[in-house]
C-alpha cells in the first residue's frame, strides 16, 4: 500500500510538472509570436480621423495667420490639406523598400502671403515664434540664411505632445511668406477618399478693418 501511495504521489508530481511545462511553453510561444510580430511590423501607426486632422491643421493655420498680425493689405492665399506618403516599419520595411502604405498617410497644409517686405516678414515671424515658444513647442530647424544676393528667413517648430509641425519661410527673391503645417503619419479608415475631400479646403479668415 505504501508503494502504491508513493507511486501515486510521483505520478501526481509528474502531471503537475507536465502541466506547468506546457503552460510555460505556451506562454513562451505567445511571447515569441508577439515579439516577432513587433519586429516584423514595427510600432503600429495610430488611427486617425482625416476630418479631425484637417480641422486641426486649419485651426493651426488660423493661429499662425492671426499671430503674424500683418497689416490689412497683406492677405493670405487659400490652401488645401494634402496627404503624404508613409512607409512600412520594422523588418517588413526591408521587403517593401520605398513602397508607401495605402492605409497610412501624413497630412500637410501649405499656404502663403505674397508681396511681404523683409522688415514686415521679420516682425511677423518674430511674433509667431514667440507664440509657439509660449505654447511649449520646440524649435527643430533654424532657417535664416544669407548670401551675396540672397536672404532667407525661417524656422520650424514641433509640438512635443503630438508631433504636429509649423514651418515658416520667407526669401527676398519671392518676398512671399510660405507656411506649411504638418501632421504625422496615421492609419486612415478604409472608406477615406482624398479626392473631393471637402474638409481639406482652408480659407483665411477675414480680419477686422484696420487690423
Secondary structure, DSSP 8 states (H G I E B T S, - for coil): -HHHHHHHHHHHHHHHHHHHHHHHHHHHHHHHHHHHHHHHH-S---B--HHHHHHHHHHHHHHHHHHH---TT--B--EEEEEEEEE--TTHHHHTTT-EEEEEEEEEEEEEE-S--HHHHHHHHHHHHHHHHHTT-EEEEE--EE-SS-EEEEEEEE-TTT--EEEEEEETTTTEEEEEEEEEEEE--TT---TT-GGGEE------TT-
